[in-house]
Amino acid sequence: MRFDLDTPPPPRNRATRRAQARAERRAPKPAPLRRVVRNATQLTMARHQDARPEAVTGLLLELHECLDALQRGSADTELFERLACSMNTALVLAERIGAVAVDVMLAAQAAMLDCRARFERLGRFGFTGPGLQAMADALALYRQIVQLSTPRQIIAAADEAHRRVIAQMREQLGSGQACNTSLGQEAS
């Protein structure tokens, strides 16, 4: 008898199928993986880490799309606002990490300010070479920060960034300076 790869295997009889089904039912099943949770903080962290990878990926994908559109010369201020708000939030989160993280985020904010200045001059957004590198470094750091932060920390950082932008706008209005609706930078 010749077996080709295209021909189906020979049929099994009922006794063989039943014996195989019994063997599969009796075989020990691997235990599901469980995390050992000792307190409420660990429980919160375990739930946070299990439920969030898709949300983090979606957020970072959106930010990279904003950066790509701005890099290609988009005139959509909504994209700039979205990216600037994320960088402001990232700066607040980076302040809790250390000076190196803050420097990366400040370089990204300087790149965002240059991008905004280009929009005001030419009517289109764009980045310089060093600005693109600074934004790439900032997005890579932001990805790590968001993956390791809890939702509560991120919300608190976003609220603090918003508070700083409002305070900076009030300060500019009080000093008689022109105030842009989108600042893209934090108050010191």
C-alpha positions as CSV (number, residue, x, y, z in Angstrom):
1,M,0.0,0.0,0.0
2,R,1.3,3.4,-1.0
3,F,0.7,6.5,1.2
4,D,0.8,9.9,-0.3
5,L,0.8,13.1,1.6
6,D,-2.4,14.2,-0.1
7,T,-4.4,11.1,0.9
8,P,-6.2,11.1,4.3
9,P,-5.2,8.6,6.9
10,P,-7.1,5.4,7.0
11,P,-10.4,5.5,9.1
12,R,-10.3,4.3,12.6
13,N,-12.9,2.0,14.0
14,R,-15.3,2.8,16.9
15,A,-13.3,0.8,19.5
16,T,-10.1,2.7,18.6
17,R,-11.8,6.1,18.8
18,R,-13.4,5.3,22.2
19,A,-10.1,4.0,23.6
20,Q,-8.4,7.2,22.5
21,A,-11.1,9.4,24.0
22,R,-10.9,7.5,27.3
23,A,-7.1,8.0,27.3
24,E,-7.5,11.7,26.7
25,R,-10.0,12.1,29.5
26,R,-7.9,10.2,32.0
27,A,-4.7,12.0,31.1
28,P,-3.6,14.5,33.8
29,K,-4.3,18.0,32.7
30,P,-1.7,20.7,33.5
31,A,-2.7,22.9,36.4
32,P,-3.6,26.5,35.4
33,L,-1.0,29.0,36.2
34,R,-1.9,31.1,39.2
35,R,-0.2,34.1,40.7
36,V,0.2,34.1,44.5
37,V,-1.4,37.2,45.8
38,R,-0.6,38.2,49.3
39,N,-2.2,41.6,49.8
40,A,-4.5,44.1,48.2
41,T,-1.7,46.0,46.5
42,Q,-0.4,42.9,44.8
43,L,-4.0,42.0,43.8
44,T,-4.4,45.4,42.2
45,M,-1.1,45.2,40.4
46,A,-1.9,41.6,39.2
47,R,-5.2,42.8,37.8
48,H,-3.6,45.9,36.3
49,Q,-0.9,43.9,34.5
50,D,-3.2,41.2,33.2
51,A,-5.8,43.6,31.8
52,R,-3.8,46.4,30.3
53,P,-1.4,45.2,27.5
54,E,-3.9,45.8,24.7
55,A,-4.7,49.3,26.1
56,V,-1.0,50.2,26.4
57,T,-0.4,48.9,22.8
58,G,-3.3,50.9,21.5
59,L,-2.2,54.1,23.2
60,L,1.4,53.8,22.0
61,L,0.2,53.0,18.5
62,E,-1.9,56.1,18.5
63,L,1.0,58.3,19.7
64,H,3.3,56.8,17.0
65,E,0.7,57.6,14.4
66,C,0.5,61.2,15.7
67,L,4.2,61.5,15.5
68,D,4.3,60.1,11.9
69,A,1.6,62.5,10.8
70,L,3.3,65.5,12.3
71,Q,6.6,64.4,10.8
72,R,5.1,64.2,7.4
73,G,3.8,67.8,7.7
74,S,0.3,67.5,8.9
75,A,-1.6,70.7,9.8
76,D,-4.0,68.9,12.2
77,T,-3.6,70.6,15.6
78,E,-5.5,67.8,17.3
79,L,-2.6,65.4,16.6
80,F,-0.2,67.9,18.1
81,E,-2.4,68.3,21.2
82,R,-2.6,64.6,21.7
83,L,1.1,64.1,21.5
84,A,1.9,67.2,23.7
85,C,-0.5,66.1,26.4
86,S,1.1,62.6,26.5
87,M,4.5,64.1,26.7
88,N,3.4,66.4,29.6
89,T,2.0,63.4,31.4
90,A,5.2,61.5,30.7
91,L,7.3,64.3,32.2
92,V,5.3,64.2,35.5
93,L,5.8,60.4,35.6
94,A,9.5,60.8,34.7
95,E,10.0,63.2,37.6
96,R,9.4,60.3,40.0
97,I,12.0,58.2,38.2
98,G,15.1,60.4,38.1
99,A,17.1,63.1,36.3
100,V,17.9,61.1,33.2
101,A,14.3,60.4,32.5
102,V,13.4,64.0,33.0
103,D,16.2,65.1,30.6
104,V,14.7,62.7,27.9
105,M,11.3,64.2,28.4
106,L,12.5,67.8,28.4
107,A,14.4,67.2,25.1
108,A,11.1,65.8,23.7
109,Q,9.3,68.9,24.9
110,A,11.9,71.2,23.2
111,A,11.3,69.2,20.0
112,M,7.5,69.7,20.4
113,L,8.1,73.5,20.9
114,D,10.2,73.6,17.7
115,C,7.5,71.7,15.9
116,R,4.9,74.2,17.1
117,A,7.1,77.1,16.0
118,R,7.4,75.6,12.6
119,F,3.6,75.3,12.4
120,E,3.3,79.0,13.3
121,R,5.8,79.9,10.6
122,L,4.8,77.6,7.8
123,G,1.3,76.4,8.6
124,R,2.5,72.7,8.8
125,F,4.0,70.7,11.6
126,G,7.5,69.1,11.3
127,F,10.5,68.0,13.2
128,T,14.2,68.5,12.8
129,G,16.5,65.4,12.8
130,P,17.5,65.8,16.5
131,G,13.9,66.5,17.3
132,L,12.8,63.3,15.8
133,Q,15.5,61.4,17.7
134,A,14.4,63.1,20.9
135,M,10.7,62.1,20.2
136,A,11.7,58.5,19.5
137,D,13.6,58.3,22.8
138,A,10.8,59.9,24.7
139,L,8.2,57.5,23.2
140,A,10.4,54.5,24.1
141,L,10.7,55.8,27.7
142,Y,7.0,56.5,27.8
143,R,6.2,53.0,26.7
144,Q,8.2,51.6,29.6
145,I,6.8,54.1,32.1
146,V,3.2,53.3,31.1
147,Q,3.7,49.6,31.2
148,L,5.1,49.8,34.8
149,S,2.6,52.4,36.1
150,T,-0.8,51.8,37.5
151,P,-3.9,53.5,36.0
152,R,-4.2,55.6,39.2
153,Q,-0.6,56.9,38.8
154,I,-1.2,57.7,35.1
155,I,-4.5,59.5,35.9
156,A,-2.8,61.5,38.7
157,A,0.1,62.4,36.4
158,A,-2.3,63.6,33.7
159,D,-4.2,65.7,36.2
160,E,-1.0,67.2,37.5
161,A,0.2,68.0,33.9
162,H,-3.2,69.6,33.2
163,R,-2.9,71.7,36.4
164,R,0.6,72.9,35.4
165,V,-0.5,73.9,31.9
166,I,-3.5,75.9,33.3
167,A,-1.1,77.5,35.9
168,Q,1.3,78.5,33.1
169,M,-1.5,79.9,31.0
170,R,-2.7,82.0,33.9
171,E,0.8,83.2,34.5
172,Q,1.2,84.2,30.9
173,L,-2.2,86.0,30.9
174,G,-1.2,87.8,34.1
175,S,2.1,89.0,32.7
176,G,0.5,90.2,29.5
177,Q,2.2,87.7,27.2
178,A,0.3,86.1,24.3
179,C,-1.1,82.8,25.4
180,N,-1.5,79.8,23.0
181,T,-4.2,77.4,23.6
182,S,-1.8,74.5,23.2
183,L,1.5,75.0,25.0
184,G,3.2,71.7,24.7
185,Q,5.4,72.5,27.7
186,E,5.2,72.3,31.5
187,A,5.4,75.1,34.0
188,S,8.5,75.0,36.1
